[in-house]
């Protein structure tokens, strides 16, 4: 699997679960706001390459790419 997708899932899924557990029954509008903030933060981390770094760190090395012929 792509390291960027793995990194995104590692960062987003726990944050959404914590927000759901803490906010769903109390105030759903605050939960939806927290969800949007989590998605914006995940987009930023994907744009800067940090999600890929997390995916490489915890998801293993990517498959070796072939060396281009000269």
Secondary structure, DSSP 4 states (H G I P E B T S, - for coil): --HHHHHHHHHHHHHHHHHHHHHTTT-HHHHHHHHHHHHHHHHHHHHHTHHHHHHHHHH-PPPPPPPPP-
